[in-house]
Amino acid sequence: MSAIIALLSLLLIIFKPANPKAKWWLSLQELNIVNEMSITIGLFLLTVGTFLGGVWANESWGRYWAWDPKETWALISVIVYAIVLHLRLIPSMKKSLIYNLASLWAFSSIIMTSFGVNYYLSGLHSYAAGDPVPIPIWVYWAVALLLFISTIAIWRYQKMDQTQLKKLMV
C-alpha cells in the first residue's frame, strides 16, 4: 500500500498545479502521513511474521533460523522498511521526495521475497526446478516506467521554489 501511496505522491509532484495559490501540497502532506502510518503498520506486521516464521521453523525443522533464501529476504525486507521509516528522522533526508522514492522502491524487496525467492533461488521455499523461469517482459516495462516517473519527479522537485519545498518536509 505504501508503494501505491508513494507513486500517487510522486505523480502529484509531477503534475502539480501551475496556480501558485493552489493548496496541492496539503494533499501531498496527507499522503505522506498515511504513507508513514502504512509503513509503520506494515513493518510491525512484517517483523511479527518473520518471528512467527522462526517459531514455526523451530517446530517443523528443529531450528529457528537456517539462512534459507526466504528467511534471509524476509530479514532484508524488514531492514529495508526500517531504514525507510527512519529516513524521516535524518535532518538532511526529511524531504518528501526522498521518503516517497524510498517507499516506492522498497517494495522491490517484498517482490523479491515473494516471487524471486520462490522461482529463482534454491532453498526450502523454492519452487524452482531445472532452468529458471524467464522474467516476463512486462516486468522490464514496469521497472522502466517507475524509473521514468522517479526521474521526472526528481526533476520537477528540483524546479520548485524554496517556500513550496519547506511545506513538503516529512
N, C-alpha and C positions, 0 to 999 in steps of 0.2 A: 504494500500500500504506500509505503514511503517513497518508493521509486516512482509511482504514478503521481504522487503529490509533487515530488521534485521535478518531474517532467512538466507538469502544469505550471509550476513556478518559473521554470526556465522559459516556457512558451510565453508566460506573462511578461517576462523581462524582454523577450524578443519583440513581442507585439504590443509593447506599452503604448498608451495613447499619446498622440502628439500634443494634446492640450496640456499646458503646464499646470492648470488648476485641477486636473483630474486626480482623484484620490486612489489611483490604481495600486499604489504601494500599500494601502490598507489591506487590500485583498492578499497581496503578497506576504504581508506580515502575518495575517491569519493563517495562510497556507504554511508558513514556516512554523507557527505554533503547533498546528495539527501534525505537521511532519515530525517535529520533535517528540510530540506525545506518542505518535505511532512507532517511532524508532525506540522509544523508551519501553513501551509495552512489548514490542517485538523482540527486543534484546533480552528482556526478562524471560519471555516465553522460550526463546531460543536457548538461553542458558539453562533454564529448568529442563527443557527437553534433552539437552546434551547430558546433564547429570543423571536424569532418569534413564537415558540410554546406557549410561555406565552401570547403573544398578541392574538393569535388565541383562546387560552383557555378563555381569558377575553371576547372576542366577543361571544364565544359559551356558556360559563357557568357562566360568570359574575365575574370571579376571575382569577388572573394571575397565581397563584401558589396554589396547593392543596396538595402537598406532596404525590401525586399519585406515585406508584412504577415506572412508565415510566419517570415521571419528575425527580424523585429522582435519578434514574440510569443515566439519561442524565446529571444531575449535577455531579454525581460521575465520569462519563466518562470525562467531562471537567476538573475536578480536577486531575484525574489520568494523562491525557495527559499534563496538565500544569506542573505537577511535573516532568514528563519525559522530557519535553522540558527544564526545568530549572535545571535538573541534571548536565548539562554540565557547569553550572556556579559555581558549588561547586568544589573547587580545588581537594579534595580527590576523587571526583566522575567523573573526566574527562577522565576516561578510556573508550575506545571504547567498551570493553566487557560489562561494566555496562550499557552503553547507549543502546546498541543493545538488551541486555536481557530485559531491562525495556520496550523498544518499542515493543518487541515481545510479552511480557506478558500483556502489557497494552491493547492489542486488546481484551483480555478476557472481559474487561468492556464493550466494544462495543457489543460483542456477548451476554453478559447478558442483555444489554439494548434492543437488537433486539429480541432475542429469549427467554431468560429466563423470562423476564417480561411478554411477551405475552402468554407464555404457562405454566408457573409455578407459577406465583404470581397473586394475585387477585387485581383488580382495574379497572379503566375506560378503560384502554388499554388492558385488559386481554381477551384472548380467552379461558382461562382455565375454564372448567365447569366440575364439578364432580371430578373424580380421575385424578391426573396429568398424562400426557403422560410420559411413561418411557423414560429415556435418552438412545439414541441409543448406541450400543456397540462401534461403530466407534469413538464416542467422547472420550471414555476412552482410546482407542488406540492412537488417535491423541494427547491427553494430555501426555500420556506416551512417545510417540515419541519425543515431544517437550521437555519434561523433560530430556530425554536421550541426545538429541542434546545439550541442555543447559549445562548439566553436563560435557559432553565431551569437549565442547568449553571452559568451565572454566578450566578444567584440562590442555588442550593444551595451553591456555593463560598463565597459571602459569608456564609452562615449557619454555616460550620464554625468550630470554636474554633481558637485560635492553635496549640495543640500539634499538631493534625492538619495545619494549613497548613504548619508548618515541615517536616514529613515529606514534603511534596509538592513540594519545590523540585526543579527540574530540574538 
